């Protein structure tokens, strides 16, 4: 995408959700982005500050119905639409538009697996063949040349970043991987749901999607590529009473002769030049409050007291590195920009 002196003309579809709000927050101060279109079905006709008072004072277009969009005014589209609805929308977009899709619609390469996990046949198989999975630090070269980038899920981002380098290096067994992950309530989206009511969430924690969460095949897809063989994981997500954040605690079995210290060394070496990934000293554990509002991922490695095992702990903000921040990171690559542009903000604390 040749920018010259012009900024990237951006549209955000599904701008009234949490990930839409984060895209607006990040892109409104992005030096190379110009937000030209915001679509929102129920909020069509409203100003941004009517939907998100925290974004008041910005010079932004009113939200419109997607059917009223003028695609000729755009260079790049972010799709923050519900799963299952995005395929046909993207299939109808003009070919000149580059797309970063934040839904799950193009993440799974296997169309049969998609149908099994999402309950319907894929509506745009020809686009799926060209979609690039957008785990930025792992797929950077492919993302640069992509027209359609499938932004990863939040749990898969937190889970895959510590595991992929270790599987590629043969330092851990591809078998017996257990991922115990916790998410803030914003991961459930902004739509009104009984399960997201304050009284249902506060003062407690509960597991959900046990042995059936749709992020499991996405995680396994990436880990299988890294290991060069089929990998299955035990993955259990939990909902905790906080707004933002994901903490993934992963239990692994070491390959013969390996140690937690070696795992930490390899991760630190792999991510040494990565601006958004920090590997903590051996034995240190990250916390979600240390990444809140940022595009960072913190990774800790701890030697298990059980011989031959180690514990990996990763923390991200589910709305930033787990969604909108990584989406902008991918946009930067697709547009030939510095990868960190617009994403330099450190975490908010406390």
C-alpha positions in Angstrom: 0.0 0.0 0.0 1.7 3.1 -1.2 0.9 5.9 1.2 3.1 8.8 0.1 2.0 11.9 2.1 -1.5 10.5 2.6 -2.8 8.6 5.6 -4.5 5.2 5.4 -8.3 5.7 5.1 -9.8 3.3 7.6 -13.2 1.9 8.2 -14.3 0.1 11.3 -17.3 -2.3 11.0 -18.9 -3.1 14.2 -17.7 0.0 15.9 -20.1 0.0 18.8 -18.6 -3.1 20.6 -15.6 -3.2 23.0 -13.1 -4.1 20.3 -14.5 -1.4 18.1 -14.1 1.2 20.9 -10.5 0.0 21.3 -9.8 0.4 17.6 -11.2 3.9 17.7 -9.1 4.8 20.8 -5.9 3.5 19.2 -6.4 4.7 15.6 -7.7 8.2 16.6 -4.1 9.0 17.6 -2.3 6.8 15.0 -0.2 9.2 12.9 -0.8 7.3 9.7 -4.5 6.4 10.1 -7.6 8.5 9.1 -10.9 7.0 10.4 -13.4 7.6 7.6 -16.2 5.2 8.4 -17.8 3.7 11.5 -20.6 1.2 11.1 -22.9 0.1 13.9 -26.4 -1.4 13.3 -28.2 -0.3 16.4 -26.3 2.9 16.8 -26.5 4.1 13.2 -26.8 7.8 13.1 -25.2 8.4 16.5 -22.1 10.4 17.2 -19.2 8.4 18.8 -19.5 10.3 22.1 -23.1 9.2 22.4 -22.1 5.6 22.4 -18.7 6.0 24.1 -18.5 9.1 26.2 -14.8 8.4 26.9 -14.1 9.1 23.2 -15.7 12.5 23.2 -13.8 15.4 21.6 -12.5 13.4 18.7 -13.2 14.5 15.1 -14.9 11.3 13.9 -17.7 10.5 11.5 -21.1 9.5 12.7 -21.9 5.8 12.9 -23.8 4.5 9.9 -25.5 1.3 8.8 -23.1 -0.9 6.9 -25.4 -0.8 3.8 -24.7 2.9 3.5 -20.9 2.5 3.4 -19.0 4.0 0.5 -16.1 1.6 0.1 -14.4 3.8 -2.5 -13.3 6.2 0.3 -11.4 3.5 2.1 -8.0 1.7 1.9 -8.3 -0.6 5.0 -11.3 -2.2 6.8 -11.3 -3.6 10.3 -14.2 -6.1 10.8 -15.3 -6.3 14.5 -18.5 -8.1 13.7 -20.0 -11.1 15.4 -18.7 -14.6 14.4 -20.6 -16.1 11.5 -21.6 -12.8 10.0 -18.3 -11.6 8.7 -17.7 -14.0 5.9 -20.4 -12.7 3.6 -19.6 -9.1 4.4 -15.9 -9.5 3.5 -16.8 -11.5 0.4 -18.8 -8.5 -0.8 -16.1 -5.9 -0.3 -14.2 -4.6 -3.3 -10.9 -6.2 -4.0 -8.8 -3.0 -3.4 -9.6 -3.1 0.3 -7.2 -4.7 2.7 -9.0 -6.3 5.6 -8.2 -7.2 9.2 -10.9 -9.5 10.6 -11.3 -9.6 14.4 -13.9 -12.4 14.3 -13.1 -16.1 14.2 -14.5 -16.5 10.7 -11.1 -16.9 8.9 -8.9 -18.3 11.6 -9.3 -22.0 11.0 -7.6 -23.3 7.8 -9.7 -26.5 7.9 -13.2 -25.7 6.6 -14.6 -29.0 8.0 -13.2 -28.1 11.4 -14.8 -24.7 11.1 -18.2 -26.2 10.3 -17.9 -28.6 13.3 -17.0 -25.9 15.8 -19.2 -23.1 14.6 -22.2 -25.1 13.5 -22.5 -24.0 9.8 -20.6 -24.3 6.6 -18.1 -21.7 5.7 -19.7 -19.0 3.5 -16.5 -17.8 1.7 -14.1 -20.8 1.2 -12.3 -19.0 -1.6 -11.3 -16.2 0.8 -10.3 -18.6 3.5 -7.6 -20.1 1.2 -6.0 -16.7 1.0 -6.5 -15.6 4.6 -3.3 -15.2 6.7 -3.4 -16.0 10.4 -2.4 -12.8 12.2 -0.3 -13.9 15.2 2.1 -11.1 14.4 5.3 -12.3 16.0 5.0 -15.7 14.4 3.5 -14.9 11.0 5.0 -11.5 10.3 6.4 -12.2 6.8 3.1 -13.7 5.5 1.1 -10.8 7.1 3.1 -8.2 5.2 1.8 -9.5 1.9 -1.8 -10.3 3.0 -5.0 -8.8 1.7 -7.0 -10.6 4.4 -5.6 -11.0 7.9 -7.4 -13.2 10.4 -6.7 -11.6 13.7 -6.2 -14.3 16.4 -8.4 -14.9 19.4 -7.4 -13.6 22.8 -6.9 -16.9 24.5 -5.0 -18.3 21.5 -2.7 -15.3 21.5 -1.8 -15.7 25.2 -1.5 -19.4 24.8 0.5 -19.7 21.6 3.2 -17.1 22.1 5.0 -19.0 24.9 4.4 -22.5 23.5 5.2 -22.2 19.8 9.0 -21.4 20.1 9.3 -24.3 22.6 7.6 -26.8 20.4 9.6 -25.6 17.4 12.8 -26.2 19.4 11.7 -29.6 20.7 12.1 -28.5 24.3 8.7 -29.7 25.5 6.5 -32.7 24.8 3.7 -32.1 22.3 1.6 -34.3 24.6 0.1 -33.5 28.0 -0.2 -29.7 27.5 -2.7 -28.2 29.9 -3.8 -24.6 29.5 -5.7 -23.0 32.4 -6.8 -19.5 31.3 -8.7 -16.7 32.9 -10.4 -13.7 31.2 -12.0 -10.5 32.1 -15.7 -10.0 31.4 -15.1 -7.8 28.4 -14.1 -10.9 26.5 -17.7 -11.9 26.4 -18.6 -8.8 24.3 -20.8 -5.8 25.0 -24.1 -7.3 24.1 -26.5 -7.7 27.1 -26.3 -11.3 28.4 -27.6 -12.7 31.7 -24.2 -14.5 32.2 -22.4 -11.1 32.1 -24.6 -9.3 34.7 -22.8 -7.9 37.7 -24.6 -10.2 40.1 -23.7 -13.2 38.0 -20.0 -12.4 37.7 -18.9 -10.4 40.8 -17.4 -12.1 43.8 -16.8 -15.4 42.0 -15.0 -17.2 39.3 -16.3 -20.0 37.1 -15.1 -22.2 34.2 -17.0 -22.2 31.0 -16.8 -23.9 27.6 -15.2 -26.8 29.4 -13.7 -29.2 26.9 -15.8 -27.4 24.2 -14.4 -23.9 23.8 -14.0 -22.7 20.2 -10.6 -21.4 20.8 -9.2 -24.9 21.4 -8.9 -25.9 17.7 -7.4 -22.5 16.9 -4.7 -23.1 19.6 -4.1 -26.7 18.4 -3.8 -25.5 14.8 -0.9 -23.2 15.6 0.8 -25.7 18.0 0.5 -28.5 15.4 2.3 -26.4 12.8 5.0 -25.6 15.3 5.5 -29.2 16.4 5.2 -30.7 12.9 2.6 -33.2 14.1 -0.9 -33.2 15.5 -1.2 -31.6 19.0 -4.2 -31.7 21.3 -4.4 -29.7 24.4 -6.6 -29.6 27.5 -7.9 -26.1 27.5 -10.2 -24.6 30.1 -11.2 -20.9 30.2 -12.5 -19.2 33.3 -14.4 -15.9 33.8 -13.1 -13.7 36.5 -14.6 -10.4 37.9 -12.4 -7.9 36.2 -12.9 -5.8 33.1 -9.8 -6.6 31.1 -7.0 -9.1 30.9 -6.1 -12.7 30.2 -3.8 -14.8 32.3 -2.9 -18.2 30.8 -1.2 -20.7 33.0 0.2 -23.6 30.9 1.6 -26.8 32.3 4.1 -28.7 30.1 6.3 -31.8 30.2 9.9 -31.2 29.5 11.7 -33.1 26.8 14.5 -35.5 28.1 17.4 -33.5 29.5 15.7 -30.1 29.3 15.1 -27.7 32.1 12.9 -24.7 32.9 16.0 -22.5 32.7 16.5 -23.6 29.1 12.9 -22.9 28.2 13.3 -19.4 29.6 16.6 -18.9 27.7 15.1 -20.0 24.4 12.0 -17.8 24.8 14.2 -14.8 25.8 16.4 -15.3 22.8 13.4 -15.7 20.4 11.7 -12.6 21.6 14.7 -10.4 22.4 14.0 -8.0 19.6 10.2 -8.0 19.9 8.9 -4.7 21.1 5.7 -6.1 22.6 6.9 -9.3 24.3 8.9 -9.4 27.4 10.2 -12.6 29.0 10.6 -12.3 32.8 13.4 -13.6 34.9 13.2 -17.4 35.7 10.7 -18.0 38.5 8.8 -14.7 38.0 5.1 -14.6 37.2 3.3 -11.8 35.3 0.0 -10.2 36.3 -2.8 -8.8 34.1 -2.4 -5.4 35.9 1.1 -5.1 34.3 -0.3 -5.1 30.8 -3.6 -3.4 31.1 -4.3 -1.0 28.2 -1.1 -2.0 26.4 -0.2 -4.2 23.5 2.3 -6.1 25.5 2.6 -9.8 26.4 4.5 -10.8 29.5 5.8 -14.4 29.8 7.1 -16.1 32.9 8.7 -19.5 33.2 8.7 -21.4 36.5 10.2 -24.8 37.3 7.4 -27.1 38.6 8.1 -28.9 41.9 7.1 -32.1 40.0 10.3 -33.3 38.2 10.3 -33.0 34.5 7.6 -30.4 34.3 7.5 -26.6 33.9 4.8 -23.9 34.2 4.4 -21.1 31.6 2.5 -18.0 32.6 1.5 -15.3 30.1 -0.5 -12.1 30.5 -2.1 -9.9 27.9 -4.9 -7.3 27.7 -7.6 -9.2 25.9 -8.9 -6.1 24.2 -5.5 -4.9 23.0 -2.9 -7.5 22.3 -5.7 -10.0 22.3 -7.8 -8.1 19.8 -7.6 -4.5 18.6 -3.9 -3.7 19.4 -2.7 -6.8 17.5 -5.1 -5.8 14.7 -3.4 -2.4 14.4 0.0 -4.1 14.6 -1.1 -6.2 11.6 -2.4 -3.2 9.8 1.0 -1.5 10.2 2.7 -4.5 8.6 0.2 -4.7 5.8 0.7 -1.0 5.0 4.5 -1.1 5.2 4.6 1.0 8.3 6.7 0.6 11.5 5.0 -2.2 13.4 4.9 -0.2 16.7 3.2 2.8 15.2 0.2 4.0 17.3 0.9 1.2 19.9 3.6 2.7 22.0 1.5 3.4 25.1 2.7 1.6 28.2 0.4 -0.3 30.5 -2.0 1.6 32.8 -1.2 1.2 36.5 -2.7 0.8 39.0 
